[in-house]
Amino acid sequence: MSVTAALNHTAETQYENMQTDFRNIVSGYDATPLKARTESKLENIHMQEKWAGGNGDHAGDQKKHHEIARVRKEEAIEMDLGTSSLLSQGLEVLISTLEVENAQKISDAGGITAWHQLSAPQQVEQDITMMKRLTVRLGKEALAAMPEHDRRKLMLFIWAGCSMHKELNSVKCANKMMMAWWKENNIPGPILLANRDNAATLRDLAEEPSDNAHIDADADIGDAMGITDSMPPTKAQQRALDITTAGGVKAASIAGAIFNHNNDKKGQQDSYRNHFQSILGRPCNFPDTSSIRYHCFCAAAAELIAYTPEYIKFLDVIKMLKEKPSFNHMEANLWNALRDANTKSELAVLAVYLCTVSAPYARFIRGPGAEAINMLDLGPYHFKLKMHIQKLIDDPDLAIGTEASYSAATLDGEPWHHQDAARPAP
């Protein structure tokens, strides 16, 4: 098989690249002395039959690519079996079969008069359609007549996704549910962390505008901002409120943009490394949230929840080192978020998930020795994963209670991934 770059990421292009490889293999084999000596055949249908599955991430194009491959394999096998069935029929049976199909073809065309009015190319096209329909029908009948074991072996096509993308998706979905929990339980949620433009628009809603106004993402606007019926929000204000986010992941994202910016000319990464190495006594980098790496937001949340006072103090240091001491808008957002109890609650949940599930799972799937793991061998491990998560759902105190222990709370029974995030609060 070739190793080439696809012209684009569409599923159709990726599938055609595989077909090109198949054709090259077949034509290459045709030119070998092996074929001449053994008189054996290798055809495209044989490549389709041997294509038993694929591996990719959970992107839509990958799923579609492998679904196309599965369907085309099924179609190719049906055609192959149908052709064999057709050729194995005796002459009398074959003639009878073709007479029935031919009559159906003429009927579909509108009768014999309409058939004769078709041009020669049109008639040929209808003949081809008739033979394909007949061949597929015979192929389906041959498949249905096979023993179950033989049919499953012939039609086998397994798609295995990237386990780490599933882990990332679990965090994404769980965070969405966590954010919805506040409204569902009628509890004021984390403060909104609006960008500069939306913050200015939202401050106009408040009776007493303030840079540090507490705006609740889920509460009614009137409750959140003290707005009366005579002062409803404008369309711009409502839009700003609707698109502004809040919570632990948003705070972690802001922290990543400040402490580990993907542009070395921006951000406080150098000052961050010097400051926290002096505090922690070890080299450190803030998790790379800008690249959306696996469990990066959970890792960032663990940092922020483990050293909340230190991060607040560091933000104050950043502010005071400026020629005109003040926060920029992102710094002010993070400073407010780290002092908001509900935002810190979400950060704590993300940190708990990192230590109990996410990090142990990543170690098993991507850690040393994982190169030898076959995706098809991971079934029992994923059943274990689901059972462990259910165990934590049934008894959260295993992870957050006064008697919490990593031996019972973590997926692998190993010590907490982030020791400081897991330590009891003072």
FIZA-453456 format. One line per field, with one value per residue (C-alpha): chain; residue number from 1; residue in one letter; x, y, z. Coordinates in pm, 1 decimal, padded with zeros to 6 digits. Each point is the difference from the previous one (the first is absolute). Example, Ala and Ser with C-alpha at 12.3 -4.5 7.8 and 13.67 -1.06 7.14 Angstrom:
# FIZA-453456
kette: c(A	A)
nr: c(1	2)
rest: c(A	S)
xx: c(01230.0	00137.0)
yy: c(-00450.0	00344.0)
zz: c(00780.0	-00066.0)
This chain:
# FIZA-453456
kette: c(A	A	A	A	A	A	A	A	A	A	A	A	A	A	A	A	A	A	A	A	A	A	A	A	A	A	A	A	A	A	A	A	A	A	A	A	A	A	A	A	A	A	A	A	A	A	A	A	A	A	A	A	A	A	A	A	A	A	A	A	A	A	A	A	A	A	A	A	A	A	A	A	A	A	A	A	A	A	A	A	A	A	A	A	A	A	A	A	A	A	A	A	A	A	A	A	A	A	A	A	A	A	A	A	A	A	A	A	A	A	A	A	A	A	A	A	A	A	A	A	A	A	A	A	A	A	A	A	A	A	A	A	A	A	A	A	A	A	A	A	A	A	A	A	A	A	A	A	A	A	A	A	A	A	A	A	A	A	A	A	A	A	A	A	A	A	A	A	A	A	A	A	A	A	A	A	A	A	A	A	A	A	A	A	A	A	A	A	A	A	A	A	A	A	A	A	A	A	A	A	A	A	A	A	A	A	A	A	A	A	A	A	A	A	A	A	A	A	A	A	A	A	A	A	A	A	A	A	A	A	A	A	A	A	A	A	A	A	A	A	A	A	A	A	A	A	A	A	A	A	A	A	A	A	A	A	A	A	A	A	A	A	A	A	A	A	A	A	A	A	A	A	A	A	A	A	A	A	A	A	A	A	A	A	A	A	A	A	A	A	A	A	A	A	A	A	A	A	A	A	A	A	A	A	A	A	A	A	A	A	A	A	A	A	A	A	A	A	A	A	A	A	A	A	A	A	A	A	A	A	A	A	A	A	A	A	A	A	A	A	A	A	A	A	A	A	A	A	A	A	A	A	A	A	A	A	A	A	A	A	A	A	A	A	A	A	A	A	A	A	A	A	A	A	A	A	A	A	A	A	A	A	A	A	A	A	A	A	A	A	A	A	A	A	A	A	A	A	A	A	A	A	A	A	A	A	A	A	A	A	A	A	A	A	A	A	A	A	A	A	A	A	A	A	A	A)
nr: c(1	2	3	4	5	6	7	8	9	10	11	12	13	14	15	16	17	18	19	20	21	22	23	24	25	26	27	28	29	30	31	32	33	34	35	36	37	38	39	40	41	42	43	44	45	46	47	48	49	50	51	52	53	54	55	56	57	58	59	60	61	62	63	64	65	66	67	68	69	70	71	72	73	74	75	76	77	78	79	80	81	82	83	84	85	86	87	88	89	90	91	92	93	94	95	96	97	98	99	100	101	102	103	104	105	106	107	108	109	110	111	112	113	114	115	116	117	118	119	120	121	122	123	124	125	126	127	128	129	130	131	132	133	134	135	136	137	138	139	140	141	142	143	144	145	146	147	148	149	150	151	152	153	154	155	156	157	158	159	160	161	162	163	164	165	166	167	168	169	170	171	172	173	174	175	176	177	178	179	180	181	182	183	184	185	186	187	188	189	190	191	192	193	194	195	196	197	198	199	200	201	202	203	204	205	206	207	208	209	210	211	212	213	214	215	216	217	218	219	220	221	222	223	224	225	226	227	228	229	230	231	232	233	234	235	236	237	238	239	240	241	242	243	244	245	246	247	248	249	250	251	252	253	254	255	256	257	258	259	260	261	262	263	264	265	266	267	268	269	270	271	272	273	274	275	276	277	278	279	280	281	282	283	284	285	286	287	288	289	290	291	292	293	294	295	296	297	298	299	300	301	302	303	304	305	306	307	308	309	310	311	312	313	314	315	316	317	318	319	320	321	322	323	324	325	326	327	328	329	330	331	332	333	334	335	336	337	338	339	340	341	342	343	344	345	346	347	348	349	350	351	352	353	354	355	356	357	358	359	360	361	362	363	364	365	366	367	368	369	370	371	372	373	374	375	376	377	378	379	380	381	382	383	384	385	386	387	388	389	390	391	392	393	394	395	396	397	398	399	400	401	402	403	404	405	406	407	408	409	410	411	412	413	414	415	416	417	418	419	420	421	422	423	424	425	426)
rest: c(M	S	V	T	A	A	L	N	H	T	A	E	T	Q	Y	E	N	M	Q	T	D	F	R	N	I	V	S	G	Y	D	A	T	P	L	K	A	R	T	E	S	K	L	E	N	I	H	M	Q	E	K	W	A	G	G	N	G	D	H	A	G	D	Q	K	K	H	H	E	I	A	R	V	R	K	E	E	A	I	E	M	D	L	G	T	S	S	L	L	S	Q	G	L	E	V	L	I	S	T	L	E	V	E	N	A	Q	K	I	S	D	A	G	G	I	T	A	W	H	Q	L	S	A	P	Q	Q	V	E	Q	D	I	T	M	M	K	R	L	T	V	R	L	G	K	E	A	L	A	A	M	P	E	H	D	R	R	K	L	M	L	F	I	W	A	G	C	S	M	H	K	E	L	N	S	V	K	C	A	N	K	M	M	M	A	W	W	K	E	N	N	I	P	G	P	I	L	L	A	N	R	D	N	A	A	T	L	R	D	L	A	E	E	P	S	D	N	A	H	I	D	A	D	A	D	I	G	D	A	M	G	I	T	D	S	M	P	P	T	K	A	Q	Q	R	A	L	D	I	T	T	A	G	G	V	K	A	A	S	I	A	G	A	I	F	N	H	N	N	D	K	K	G	Q	Q	D	S	Y	R	N	H	F	Q	S	I	L	G	R	P	C	N	F	P	D	T	S	S	I	R	Y	H	C	F	C	A	A	A	A	E	L	I	A	Y	T	P	E	Y	I	K	F	L	D	V	I	K	M	L	K	E	K	P	S	F	N	H	M	E	A	N	L	W	N	A	L	R	D	A	N	T	K	S	E	L	A	V	L	A	V	Y	L	C	T	V	S	A	P	Y	A	R	F	I	R	G	P	G	A	E	A	I	N	M	L	D	L	G	P	Y	H	F	K	L	K	M	H	I	Q	K	L	I	D	D	P	D	L	A	I	G	T	E	A	S	Y	S	A	A	T	L	D	G	E	P	W	H	H	Q	D	A	A	R	P	A	P)
xx: c(00000.0	00123.2	00060.7	-00128.3	-00168.8	-00363.1	-00097.4	-00272.3	-00167.1	-00326.8	-00102.4	-00043.5	00357.3	00143.2	-00199.3	00117.8	00362.1	-00047.7	-00149.0	00300.1	00225.5	-00206.4	00023.6	00376.2	00040.8	-00206.5	00188.6	00331.2	-00085.5	-00103.2	00357.9	00170.7	00154.4	-00206.9	-00322.6	00148.0	00128.0	-00308.7	-00262.5	-00181.8	-00220.0	-00015.0	-00289.8	-00145.4	-00280.6	00263.5	00135.5	-00351.2	-00056.5	00327.9	-00080.5	-00127.2	00001.7	00173.6	00122.9	-00038.4	-00108.0	-00360.6	-00011.9	-00298.6	00208.5	00158.9	-00332.8	-00142.7	00311.1	-00025.4	-00375.6	00052.0	00261.2	-00234.2	-00289.6	00218.8	00150.0	-00350.1	-00102.4	00314.4	-00052.7	-00364.9	00101.7	00269.6	-00230.4	-00276.3	00233.7	00111.5	-00362.2	-00097.7	00285.3	-00070.4	-00356.0	-00073.0	-00088.3	-00375.2	-00015.7	00211.5	-00225.5	-00310.9	00154.3	00097.9	-00344.8	-00163.9	00243.7	-00030.3	-00379.2	00032.3	00245.9	-00241.7	-00288.1	00205.6	00072.2	-00374.2	-00065.1	00138.6	-00098.2	00177.1	00300.5	00040.1	-00015.0	00314.6	00330.5	00259.3	00217.4	-00308.8	-00089.2	00354.6	-00018.6	-00325.1	00156.4	00292.4	-00238.8	-00200.1	00310.0	00126.4	-00339.0	-00012.3	00356.4	-00051.6	-00322.6	00170.4	00290.3	-00232.9	-00170.4	00337.8	00097.9	-00329.0	00052.7	00345.8	00059.6	00008.6	00367.2	00109.3	-00211.5	00140.8	00356.0	-00050.8	-00173.2	00220.8	00077.8	00111.7	00051.8	00206.0	00020.2	00263.7	-00054.6	00142.9	-00250.7	-00272.5	00160.7	00005.0	-00365.3	-00092.9	00144.5	-00174.1	-00338.6	00038.4	00095.0	-00312.0	-00213.9	00182.7	-00069.2	-00368.1	-00025.1	-00016.2	-00308.7	-00171.2	00036.7	-00087.9	00336.2	00198.0	00287.7	00356.0	00062.1	-00001.9	00342.1	-00084.2	00251.0	00074.5	-00274.2	-00272.1	00102.8	-00055.9	-00341.1	-00099.9	00113.7	-00258.9	-00265.5	00099.7	-00143.8	00345.4	00253.5	00321.8	00299.2	-00043.3	-00378.9	-00120.4	-00213.6	-00156.9	-00004.9	-00312.9	-00211.9	-00273.6	00137.7	-00210.9	00126.3	00358.5	00018.7	-00279.2	-00186.2	-00364.3	-00272.6	00033.9	00362.8	00017.4	00326.2	00057.2	00060.1	00372.6	00000.6	-00200.5	00233.3	00304.7	-00157.2	-00085.1	00346.4	00203.3	00121.7	00101.3	00130.5	00305.5	00093.3	-00028.4	00217.4	00255.8	00003.5	00064.1	00276.6	00162.1	-00009.4	00175.0	00250.2	00080.3	-00090.1	00059.2	00178.8	00328.3	-00022.2	-00321.3	-00096.1	00185.1	00157.8	00356.4	-00106.3	-00226.1	00281.6	00231.7	-00266.4	-00138.9	00338.4	00097.0	-00320.1	-00020.6	00371.0	-00029.9	-00019.7	-00357.6	-00208.4	-00369.0	-00207.4	-00031.1	-00368.6	00051.2	00066.0	-00302.6	00216.9	-00141.8	-00125.5	00173.4	-00293.1	-00018.1	00374.9	-00031.7	-00290.1	00210.8	00277.2	-00237.6	-00182.7	00322.2	00169.4	-00286.5	00157.0	00331.4	-00167.6	-00191.7	00324.7	00181.8	-00268.2	00050.9	00375.1	-00063.6	-00220.1	00248.0	00295.2	-00168.7	00090.3	-00360.7	-00109.9	-00325.4	-00146.0	-00072.1	-00344.6	00102.5	00200.5	-00294.3	-00229.9	00231.0	00055.7	-00378.0	-00052.8	00255.4	-00186.2	-00343.6	-00112.6	-00216.4	00273.9	00237.4	-00260.5	00011.8	00379.6	-00004.2	-00230.3	00233.7	00298.1	-00176.9	-00077.9	00362.7	00134.0	-00256.9	-00066.7	00162.0	00369.1	00000.2	-00179.4	00251.9	00289.8	-00138.9	-00089.8	00296.4	00263.1	00315.4	-00078.7	-00322.7	00161.2	-00059.6	-00370.1	-00240.6	-00325.0	-00190.4	00135.1	-00141.9	-00357.0	00044.9	00190.4	-00281.8	-00254.8	00218.7	00006.0	-00379.4	-00035.1	00247.3	-00184.4	-00328.1	00163.2	00096.6	-00349.6	-00152.4	00243.4	00174.1	00150.3	00254.4	00159.7	-00103.0	-00097.5	00204.1	00120.6	00072.0	00285.2	00166.3	00003.0	-00380.6	-00058.2	00243.2	-00055.8	00337.6	00028.1	00318.5	00073.3	-00177.8	00122.3	00014.8	00089.3	-00053.0	-00339.8	-00109.4	00116.9	-00271.0	-00090.8	00147.8)
yy: c(00000.0	00349.2	00277.6	00310.9	00326.9	00025.3	00294.1	00081.0	-00149.6	-00102.9	-00358.2	-00060.6	00107.5	-00218.1	-00297.8	00055.0	00013.6	-00348.6	-00120.9	00139.5	-00198.4	-00313.0	00046.3	00053.0	-00319.0	-00198.8	00138.0	-00052.3	-00360.9	-00051.8	00081.3	-00242.6	-00336.7	-00143.3	00054.8	-00142.4	-00308.4	-00072.6	00134.8	00135.9	00306.3	00309.9	00231.2	00310.1	-00207.5	-00198.9	00325.4	00103.1	-00336.7	00028.4	00353.3	-00097.4	00335.0	00325.2	00226.6	00374.8	00276.8	00099.5	00278.1	-00006.1	-00059.3	-00309.9	-00149.1	00068.5	-00138.4	-00332.2	-00018.2	00047.8	-00277.8	-00234.2	00060.5	-00033.8	-00321.9	-00139.3	00104.1	-00153.1	-00332.0	-00010.2	00060.4	-00266.8	-00258.8	00091.8	-00038.7	-00343.0	-00101.3	00120.5	-00184.9	-00319.2	-00024.4	-00252.4	00129.8	-00059.6	00163.8	00290.8	00059.9	-00014.4	00243.5	00246.7	-00019.2	00103.8	00286.8	00110.9	00013.9	00211.8	00230.1	00062.6	00054.5	00257.1	00179.7	00037.6	-00301.4	-00143.4	00304.3	00237.2	-00233.8	00013.0	00377.8	00010.3	00064.1	-00276.9	00157.2	00036.8	-00365.4	-00105.3	00207.7	-00172.1	-00341.4	00081.9	00114.4	-00321.3	-00220.8	00190.5	-00032.7	-00371.7	-00059.8	00186.5	-00191.1	-00333.1	00115.1	00091.5	-00336.9	-00176.4	00195.7	-00083.5	-00368.5	-00005.3	-00133.2	00290.6	-00055.1	00007.9	00306.1	00195.9	-00092.5	00108.5	00328.9	00089.3	00371.5	00155.7	00370.8	00096.8	00363.3	00181.3	-00073.5	00334.3	00188.8	-00187.0	00114.4	00358.0	-00030.8	-00132.4	00314.7	00222.3	-00163.6	-00014.9	00367.8	00087.5	-00191.7	00159.5	00348.3	-00086.0	-00130.4	00349.3	00101.9	-00337.1	00027.6	00371.3	00090.2	00310.5	-00117.1	00124.0	00361.2	00083.4	00045.9	00232.0	00130.5	00369.7	00102.2	-00212.1	00105.9	00364.5	-00085.0	-00203.9	00268.0	00229.3	-00236.7	00055.8	00281.1	00055.2	-00087.0	-00153.7	-00167.1	-00282.6	-00032.9	-00351.5	-00110.0	-00343.9	-00200.3	-00197.7	00222.3	00222.3	00329.3	00194.6	-00206.6	00017.0	00369.0	00155.3	00098.8	00096.2	-00068.5	00358.9	-00057.1	-00313.4	-00089.0	00118.5	-00253.7	00066.8	-00048.6	-00323.2	-00130.1	00084.2	-00184.8	-00303.4	-00047.1	00071.0	-00310.2	-00075.3	-00276.9	-00213.0	-00079.7	00365.9	00102.8	-00269.2	00119.7	00358.5	-00117.5	-00190.8	00307.1	00202.6	-00251.0	-00210.6	00195.3	-00173.5	00315.3	00042.2	00376.6	00009.8	-00127.9	-00034.5	-00344.6	00109.8	00185.2	-00293.0	-00254.7	00210.9	00083.7	-00351.2	-00170.8	00218.1	-00106.2	-00367.8	-00070.4	-00169.8	00101.3	00048.8	00105.8	00077.5	-00258.4	00082.5	00083.3	00192.2	-00325.8	-00176.5	-00293.8	-00306.2	00082.0	00340.7	00183.3	-00254.1	00036.9	00379.6	-00023.7	-00217.7	00261.4	00283.0	-00184.5	-00127.5	00339.1	00249.8	00246.5	-00016.9	00076.6	00293.5	00130.5	-00048.9	00198.9	00278.7	-00015.1	00030.0	00299.8	00177.9	-00051.6	00208.5	00362.9	00083.1	-00275.1	-00149.8	-00319.6	-00039.4	-00142.2	-00368.7	00031.3	00167.3	-00281.1	-00268.0	00191.9	00020.7	-00364.7	-00124.8	00188.3	-00134.4	-00303.7	-00147.5	00026.5	-00171.4	-00272.8	-00081.0	00009.9	-00247.8	-00237.6	00006.9	-00066.5	-00294.9	-00151.3	00047.0	-00184.2	-00280.5	-00077.8	00217.1	-00020.1	-00374.0	-00075.0	00203.9	-00177.9	-00336.5	00098.4	00225.2	-00074.3	-00214.0	-00340.8	00115.9	-00048.2	-00373.2	00034.9	-00110.0	00196.4	-00328.3	-00109.7	00302.6	-00124.4	-00130.6	00314.0	00226.5	-00210.2	00051.3	00374.1	00022.0	-00200.9	00230.3	00313.6	-00150.9	-00081.9	00367.5	00111.5	-00232.8	00106.3	00334.9	-00009.3	-00249.5	00298.1	00305.0	-00124.0	00040.0	-00358.9	00025.8	-00220.3	-00029.8	-00378.6	-00003.0	00320.7	-00018.7	-00219.2	-00171.3	00012.6	00205.5	00321.8	00320.4	00146.3	00348.4	-00044.0	00366.0	00020.5	-00309.6	00116.5	00092.9	00365.9	00185.0)
zz: c(00000.0	-00076.7	00248.9	-00172.2	00085.2	-00106.1	-00218.0	00252.7	00305.5	-00159.6	00061.1	-00372.4	-00078.5	00276.1	-00125.7	-00357.6	00124.0	00143.6	-00327.3	-00187.5	00231.9	-00064.8	-00376.4	00023.7	00203.3	-00249.2	-00301.9	00176.4	00072.9	-00362.3	-00104.6	00238.1	-00088.2	00286.5	-00189.5	-00320.8	00181.1	00211.7	-00242.3	00304.1	-00022.8	00213.8	-00073.5	00161.8	00153.5	00190.1	00146.6	00102.7	00168.7	00192.8	00117.6	00342.2	00176.9	00075.5	00274.7	00031.7	00230.4	00064.7	-00258.0	-00232.6	-00311.4	00155.2	00098.4	-00343.8	-00174.3	00178.7	-00047.5	-00374.5	00008.9	00188.2	-00240.5	-00311.2	00134.2	00053.1	-00351.2	-00154.2	00179.5	-00105.1	-00361.6	00019.3	00154.5	-00242.9	-00297.6	00122.5	00054.1	-00346.2	-00171.3	00192.1	-00129.6	-00270.6	-00345.2	00034.6	00344.1	-00120.9	-00300.4	00219.4	00251.5	-00272.6	-00160.2	00326.2	00051.0	-00362.5	00027.5	00314.1	-00177.0	-00289.6	00241.7	00192.7	-00328.5	-00065.4	-00221.6	-00322.5	-00208.5	00236.2	00009.3	-00379.7	00013.0	00215.6	-00171.8	-00016.2	00275.4	00222.8	-00052.8	00085.5	00318.1	00096.1	-00070.6	00229.3	00273.3	-00037.2	00030.5	00305.0	00168.3	-00076.4	00115.7	00329.4	00067.5	-00057.2	00219.3	00285.3	-00029.9	00009.3	00312.7	00172.0	-00072.3	00158.4	00352.8	00246.5	00085.3	-00365.4	-00075.9	00294.7	-00092.4	-00361.3	00084.5	00298.7	00016.6	00326.5	00053.5	00301.9	00101.8	00202.4	00366.8	00104.8	-00212.5	00186.2	00323.7	-00126.9	-00102.4	00344.2	00158.2	-00253.9	00055.5	00377.5	00011.5	-00198.8	00250.1	00293.1	-00136.7	-00044.9	00358.6	00152.1	-00193.7	00040.2	00376.5	00010.6	00151.6	-00105.6	-00215.7	-00052.0	-00093.0	-00367.5	-00154.8	-00285.9	-00253.2	-00004.2	-00243.9	00156.1	00349.2	-00093.3	-00143.1	00305.0	00246.3	-00151.9	00136.6	00360.6	00205.5	00148.9	-00272.3	00126.1	-00160.7	00247.8	-00025.4	00081.3	-00293.7	00036.9	-00323.0	00080.9	00221.3	-00136.2	-00126.9	00245.4	00293.4	-00118.7	-00080.8	00203.0	-00317.6	00023.4	-00253.0	-00114.5	-00095.4	-00217.1	-00175.6	-00351.5	-00278.2	00019.9	00375.7	-00024.9	-00269.4	00212.9	00291.4	-00214.6	-00150.1	00313.5	00178.7	00354.5	00220.9	00058.2	-00360.6	-00099.6	00294.9	-00088.4	-00360.6	00108.0	00233.3	-00286.6	-00221.8	00272.0	00138.7	-00309.1	-00311.7	-00333.0	-00116.5	00187.6	-00043.0	00197.5	00341.7	00330.3	-00051.2	00084.8	00313.6	00085.9	-00017.6	00215.8	00256.2	00049.5	-00007.7	00294.9	00179.8	-00094.5	-00027.3	-00338.2	-00367.1	-00111.6	-00296.9	00008.6	-00193.8	-00368.7	-00033.4	-00325.3	-00187.9	00153.7	00103.0	00171.5	00351.1	-00023.7	00160.2	00280.7	00054.9	-00000.1	00246.6	00230.4	-00005.5	00075.1	00277.6	00158.3	00017.1	-00004.8	00247.6	-00186.9	-00334.1	00148.0	00145.4	-00330.9	-00182.5	00254.6	-00067.5	-00375.0	00062.0	00227.7	-00235.5	-00269.1	-00052.9	00080.9	00240.2	-00125.6	-00138.7	-00365.5	-00072.9	-00007.1	00321.1	00172.5	-00116.7	00139.0	00325.2	00048.6	-00097.0	00254.6	00271.7	-00105.6	00199.9	-00276.8	-00261.3	00240.7	00054.3	-00371.3	00003.3	00288.0	-00189.1	-00301.4	00226.4	00164.4	-00340.0	-00107.5	00303.0	00013.0	-00367.9	-00264.7	00092.8	00089.9	-00326.9	-00200.2	00168.7	-00102.1	-00357.4	-00081.2	00264.2	-00025.0	-00143.5	-00166.1	-00341.7	00035.8	00084.8	-00272.1	-00010.6	-00033.1	00338.7	00184.2	00039.5	00355.5	00098.7	-00115.8	00188.0	00306.4	-00072.0	-00012.6	00319.9	00176.2	-00107.9	00117.3	00333.0	00043.6	-00099.3	00260.2	00273.0	-00065.9	00349.1	-00133.9	-00175.8	00200.2	00344.7	00317.6	-00037.4	-00372.4	-00115.8	-00338.2	00029.4	-00027.2	-00194.9	-00292.3	-00303.5	00038.1	00380.5	-00032.5	00197.4	-00093.4	-00328.5	00154.2	00365.9	00094.5	-00168.8	00192.7	00342.1	00253.1	00013.8	00300.4)
